[in-house]
Amino acid sequence: MRAPAELDSVQWHTLTHAYGPAEDVPHLIAGLYEDDEETAGEALYELYGTIHHQGTVYAASAPAVPFLAHAALHAPAKRDEVLMLLAVLAGHDPADVGLPHWADTPTAAICAELCRVLPELLPCLGDPDRAVRRAALRVVAAPAGLLTAQQRATAVARVEEVYAADPVPAVRADALVALSRYGRERAAALAGPLPEVRLAAAALGLARSGPPYPADLVDTIAEDGAEPDPGDDAFPWPGTDTTSPDDHLRNLLTEDPDAALAVAARWIAAGDLGARGSWLAEEVAETWRDREPAVVALMAAALPHQRTAVELNARLRTIGHWIDLFPEPDAGLRDTLFRYADTDGESAAPALLALVRSRDPRALELVLRRTATATGSGTGPDAGPGVGVGIAGRLLAAAARAFPEADDRLVPEIRRLLAAGATGNEAIALVGALAEFGAAAHQARPELVDCLRTRRAAIVAARRLGADGVATREVTDLLHEATGSRDPALRGAAAAAHCRLTGDPGPALRTFEDLLTGRGRTSWYLGSLEPMGDAAAPLLPLVERHLEAGDAWTRLAAAEALYRITGSADRSVPVLAELAGPTPVGLRAVRALAAVGRAPQELHPTLHTLAFSPRRLLGDAPHSGDGHPDTELRAWAHRLLEAARPQESA
């Protein structure tokens, strides 16, 4: 290892890190020795951002290793975190070592340096600070397959001592994991006296066996894993893509959904400490299809165990996210949601959203009661029975989807909030909700006109006015004026709506010719052509040239626009089929193919996978709102396959 006095002996300016020349690395390493813990923390943060930026290592990373090793032994603070930096720098897939290019990689250079300094770091395994010992075990594990025979023997002997005698069970469990990296398994650990060690042994067993997991290992994890370790030093292991051993265990369990749900049920029954059972169940729902009923039932069972409003709201949002998939949500669950929703606490809003999505009739009354005191400016009272407009907009939008037959009660409330000055996402949600009500939405024309005039949710207001199909001089004049806006998205939406209402395509054609030949969000502009139908035919040369655009979203939008304008799918279907798949753009391509009603035969295997995979193929942002993109992807793929059957039989 090397002391700070030697930092100037390295030609740092010739080396690079994430942001270019590594001239600042000596200063950052020196900062680790500052007595001020905050200064040392800032230096460590910058080192993570430069020599280990988002998991990538650089030419300057390996020369820093001997200096970091010295800091791990001699710095006054953050020694555990310095050790962890060393461990993650050396993290690698052991299979990479046999690749021809391994020797020339920055990771190989880092591991070589760590192997050289490892003997001097072994005393950290006996450090008084448990966090230092835990981090040191990860450093020892990182280069396990690259040490000399003598180095391996020495390292294993020291780790064996930790496993046998460390006073902290979590450290002994870590020692068991480190020994496994050296091929030293301890079968007796599963029957040992310490729950932490048994849990680590069972997790190692899961990794070795793969799913479906042996029942005895699952039972051990359910029994010994319910209570999280009280420390804050559960560092990740090098070479894993997780932030903690808990994350790693959750990922392992999720690969066997039956085992994961069984474990989650027992952890929740044991009190759901740290929301461990809830998180595991939620991960199952996000990873596997058709597990929503079991997961929602577990969320309901977990509600009484949540210790903070944040935890409780997270469980309620999960219920709300999945409950609208159920044809007949359980009456007991709806009663539970009603009890949480019919309160003045901060969990009332997510509970009410879930109740609305369950289509419980009581939800409509609660929504109207809650929103009655909200104001469009967002300054209405949040206390008592009312809510602020931010929540009111979401509640009314959800209620519109769940209770479209209640237009006589919901449309006036939406109008009131829009008239009171709702803005931003809330105004967008309120305007969007009007689409559920058909002709009844025409009542909101004055509020939509005001939104367009004042540029509040103006794009969706313009589209809604066009879709309503009622042309007044005031509306068409405002739309025509908006075609000159500096916001190109508003220009396109207003131009298409103006064409739809007046039947005069001239202003729209001029607007879109300008948009489609300029720079900007071409895919957005192409999508805005939809209301024009075949009136956009003069724009076909501009549309067709985007069928081969480099951007997938632009190709998709061009194919959709071409079909809507011409009514012919011959040129659109090949483009859409090439894009179809388990991605956001692929989902929209599958949806577009379903609208066309056909898909080429060569796409059928992909559609079969999309329709019948037991795993989710398309991810979802946490609590992103109504529905799940994978559920939609699956449904459209099924529809396309069903449409193909009559054609094949013919």
Buried (B, 14 or more C-beta within 10 A) or exposed (E): BBEBEEBEEBEBEEBBBBEEEBBBBBEBBBBBBBEEEEBBBBBBEBBBBBBBBEEEBBBBBBBBBBBBBBBBBEBEBBBBBBBBBBBBBBBBEEEEBEEEEBEEBBBBBBBBBBBBBBBBBBEBBBBEEBBBBBBBBBBBBBBBEBBEEEBBEBBBEBBBEBBEEBEBBBBBBBBBBBBBBBEBBBEEBBEBEBBBBBBBBBBBBBEEEEBEBEEEBBBBBBBBBBBBBEEEBBBBBBBBEBEBBBBBBBBBBBBBBBBBBBBBBBBBBBBBBBBBBBBBBBBBBBBBBEBBBBBBBBBBBBBEBBEEEEBBBBBBBBBBBBBBBBEEBBEEBBEBBBEBBBEEEEBBBBBBBBBBBBBBEBBBEBBBBBBBBBBBEBEBEBEEBBBBBBBBBBBBBBBBBBBBEBBEBBBEBBBBBBBBBBBEEBBBBBBBBBBBBEEBBBBBBEBBBBBBBEBBBBBBBBBBBBBBEEBEEEBBEBBBEBBEBEEBBBBBBBBBBBBBBBEEBEBBBEBBEBBBEEEEBBBBBBBBBBBBBEBBEEBBEBBBEBBEBEEBBBBBBBBBBBBBBBEEBEBBBBBBBBBBBBBEBBBBBBBBBBBBEBBBEEBBEBBEEBBEBEEBBBBBEEBEBEBBBBBBBBBBBBBBBEBBEEEEEE
